[in-house]
Amino acid sequence: MYELIVFDWDGTLMDSEATIVYCLQMAARDLGVTEPDAQRARDVIGLGLHQAVASLFPEADEPLVDALAQQYRRHFLQEDREPSPLFPGARELLRELVARDYFLAVATGKSRRGLDMELAHTGLGEFFHATRCADEAFSKPHPQILLDVLDRLGMDSVQALMIGDTEYDMQMAANAGSDAIGVSFGVHSAERLREQGALAVVDDLQQILHWLDEPRPE
């Protein structure tokens, strides 16, 4: 039924929540802005950086939003830190999907520089036929990131399955005309994912293979 599996990155393949929250909080501290608590910072993960900062600091004017985003990038890209770990089974899942002749892609709220850094750290770049980032198109839940992936690979929206951990992923897929399933171990709850159209919510990455093996009406 599906020929293309499109993954979100943060909270879906990589357990990067703590790092993102830390960098958002440090950016606020750098500029003397009230530091958001972890729950509020978590909730904007998945949006493009500018949209995430604007949502997290609604009182900030445009110059302050830009400054906060710049400080976030400084902490995320330049600090000497250990890369965030992949979720268990991520590499094995990608390897098995490739062996089954699926096309694979990433559609993420990360920047191109941030994604390329993580692909290099993890060595997962070899698995993906296309990647698209929030600084290359409109941010989720706008469908442009996903539509650009489809266009690059010559696919129709019904051939793609989106996998993500946030309601923004589910909304983006719906806006593009694609199906989506959620993962329960990321940012947003299984209930939120289902409310936004997730066909299923899995509790670990290997369950995706089982879900794909289930018979479905044509």
C-alpha positions as CSV (number, residue, x, y, z in Angstrom):
1,M,0.0,0.0,0.0
2,Y,2.7,2.5,1.0
3,E,5.9,2.9,-0.9
4,L,7.4,5.8,1.1
5,I,7.9,6.0,4.9
6,V,8.6,9.5,6.1
7,F,10.0,10.0,9.6
8,D,10.0,13.0,11.8
9,W,13.4,13.2,13.6
10,D,13.3,14.6,17.1
11,G,11.1,12.5,19.4
12,T,10.6,9.9,16.8
13,L,14.0,8.5,15.8
14,M,16.2,10.5,18.2
15,D,15.6,11.0,21.9
16,S,16.6,14.7,21.8
17,E,13.9,16.2,24.0
18,A,16.1,17.0,26.9
19,T,18.7,18.7,24.7
20,I,16.1,20.8,22.9
21,V,14.5,21.9,26.2
22,Y,17.9,22.7,27.7
23,C,18.8,24.9,24.7
24,L,15.5,26.8,24.7
25,Q,15.9,27.5,28.4
26,M,19.5,28.6,28.0
27,A,18.5,30.9,25.2
28,A,16.0,32.6,27.5
29,R,18.5,32.8,30.3
30,D,21.1,34.4,28.0
31,L,18.7,37.2,27.1
32,G,17.1,37.8,30.5
33,V,13.7,36.4,29.4
34,T,11.6,34.4,31.7
35,E,12.8,30.8,31.4
36,P,10.0,28.4,30.2
37,D,9.4,25.3,32.3
38,A,10.2,22.0,30.7
39,Q,6.6,21.1,29.8
40,R,6.0,24.3,27.9
41,A,9.3,23.9,26.1
42,R,8.5,20.3,25.2
43,D,5.2,21.3,23.7
44,V,6.7,23.3,20.8
45,I,9.2,20.6,19.8
46,G,8.4,19.7,16.2
47,L,7.8,23.2,15.0
48,G,10.4,25.1,13.0
49,L,12.7,27.1,15.3
50,H,11.3,30.5,14.6
51,Q,7.7,29.3,15.0
52,A,8.6,27.4,18.2
53,V,10.3,30.4,19.8
54,A,7.4,32.7,18.8
55,S,4.9,30.3,20.3
56,L,6.9,29.8,23.4
57,F,7.6,33.5,24.0
58,P,4.4,35.2,22.7
59,E,5.3,38.5,24.3
60,A,8.5,38.7,22.3
61,D,8.8,41.1,19.3
62,E,10.4,40.0,16.1
63,P,13.9,41.1,17.0
64,L,13.8,39.3,20.3
65,V,12.4,36.1,18.6
66,D,15.3,36.3,16.2
67,A,17.8,36.8,19.0
68,L,16.4,33.9,21.0
69,A,16.6,31.6,17.9
70,Q,20.2,32.7,17.4
71,Q,21.1,31.8,21.0
72,Y,19.3,28.5,20.7
73,R,21.4,27.6,17.6
74,R,24.6,28.6,19.4
75,H,23.9,26.2,22.2
76,F,22.6,23.4,20.0
77,L,25.3,23.6,17.3
78,Q,28.4,24.9,19.0
79,E,28.5,23.4,22.5
80,D,30.8,20.5,23.1
81,R,28.1,17.9,24.0
82,E,27.3,14.3,23.5
83,P,24.9,13.7,20.6
84,S,21.4,12.7,21.7
85,P,20.8,8.9,21.6
86,L,18.6,7.2,19.0
87,F,15.6,5.5,20.4
88,P,16.0,1.7,20.8
89,G,15.5,-0.1,17.5
90,A,15.8,2.9,15.2
91,R,18.7,1.7,13.2
92,E,17.4,-1.8,12.9
93,L,14.0,-0.5,11.8
94,L,15.5,1.6,9.0
95,R,17.7,-1.2,7.9
96,E,14.7,-3.6,7.7
97,L,12.5,-1.1,5.8
98,V,15.2,-0.6,3.2
99,A,15.5,-4.4,2.9
100,R,11.7,-4.4,2.2
101,D,12.3,-1.9,-0.6
102,Y,10.5,1.0,1.0
103,F,11.7,4.5,0.1
104,L,12.6,6.4,3.3
105,A,12.7,10.2,4.0
106,V,12.9,12.7,6.9
107,A,10.5,15.7,7.2
108,T,11.6,17.6,10.3
109,G,11.3,20.8,12.2
110,K,15.1,20.9,12.5
111,S,17.3,23.2,10.5
112,R,19.3,21.7,7.6
113,R,22.5,22.3,9.6
114,G,21.1,20.6,12.7
115,L,19.8,17.6,10.8
116,D,23.0,17.1,8.8
117,M,24.9,17.2,12.0
118,E,22.8,14.5,13.6
119,L,22.8,12.4,10.4
120,A,26.6,12.5,10.5
121,H,26.8,11.7,14.2
122,T,24.5,8.7,13.9
123,G,25.5,7.5,10.5
124,L,21.8,7.2,9.4
125,G,22.1,9.4,6.4
126,E,22.7,6.4,4.1
127,F,19.1,5.1,4.7
128,F,17.2,8.1,3.5
129,H,16.3,8.9,-0.1
130,A,15.2,12.5,0.7
131,T,15.3,14.9,3.7
132,R,13.5,18.2,4.2
133,C,13.9,20.7,7.0
134,A,11.9,23.6,8.4
135,D,14.3,26.3,7.2
136,E,13.8,25.1,3.6
137,A,10.0,25.3,3.6
138,F,7.0,26.4,5.7
139,S,7.0,24.9,9.2
140,K,4.7,22.1,10.2
141,P,1.7,21.7,10.3
142,H,1.9,23.3,6.9
143,P,2.2,20.4,4.4
144,Q,5.1,22.0,2.3
145,I,7.9,19.9,3.9
146,L,6.1,16.7,3.1
147,L,5.0,17.8,-0.3
148,D,8.5,18.7,-1.2
149,V,9.7,15.2,-0.3
150,L,6.9,13.7,-2.4
151,D,7.8,15.9,-5.3
152,R,11.5,15.0,-5.1
153,L,10.8,11.3,-5.1
154,G,8.0,11.4,-7.7
155,M,5.4,10.0,-5.2
156,D,1.7,10.8,-4.7
157,S,0.5,11.6,-1.2
158,V,-1.4,8.3,-0.9
159,Q,1.8,6.4,-1.4
160,A,3.4,8.0,1.8
161,L,3.1,7.1,5.5
162,M,4.2,9.8,8.0
163,I,5.5,8.7,11.3
164,G,5.9,11.2,14.1
165,D,5.5,12.0,17.8
166,T,3.6,15.3,17.6
167,E,0.2,16.6,16.6
168,Y,2.1,18.8,14.1
169,D,3.2,15.7,12.3
170,M,-0.3,14.3,12.1
171,Q,-1.7,17.6,10.9
172,M,1.0,18.0,8.3
173,A,0.2,14.6,6.9
174,A,-3.5,15.2,6.8
175,N,-2.9,18.6,5.1
176,A,-0.8,16.8,2.5
177,G,-3.3,14.0,2.0
178,S,-1.1,11.3,3.5
179,D,-1.8,8.8,6.3
180,A,0.1,9.0,9.6
181,I,0.8,6.9,12.6
182,G,2.2,8.2,15.9
183,V,4.8,7.1,18.5
184,S,3.8,7.3,22.1
185,F,7.3,7.8,23.5
186,G,7.9,11.3,22.1
187,V,6.5,14.8,23.0
188,H,2.7,14.6,22.6
189,S,0.4,12.1,24.2
190,A,-1.2,9.2,22.3
191,E,-4.6,10.8,22.8
192,R,-3.5,14.0,21.1
193,L,-2.0,12.1,18.2
194,R,-5.2,10.1,17.7
195,E,-7.3,13.2,17.9
196,Q,-5.3,14.6,15.0
197,G,-5.8,11.6,12.8
198,A,-3.2,9.1,13.7
199,L,-4.3,5.7,12.3
200,A,-2.4,4.0,15.1
201,V,0.0,4.9,17.9
202,V,2.9,2.5,18.6
203,D,4.8,2.1,21.8
204,D,8.2,1.1,20.3
205,L,9.7,1.4,16.8
206,Q,9.6,-2.3,16.0
207,Q,5.8,-2.2,16.3
208,I,5.8,-0.2,13.0
209,L,6.9,-3.3,11.2
210,H,4.0,-5.3,12.7
211,W,1.6,-2.6,11.8
212,L,2.8,-2.5,8.2
213,D,2.4,-6.3,8.0
214,E,-1.3,-6.1,9.1
215,P,-3.7,-6.7,6.2
216,R,-5.7,-3.7,5.1
217,P,-8.5,-3.2,2.6
218,E,-7.4,-1.9,-0.8
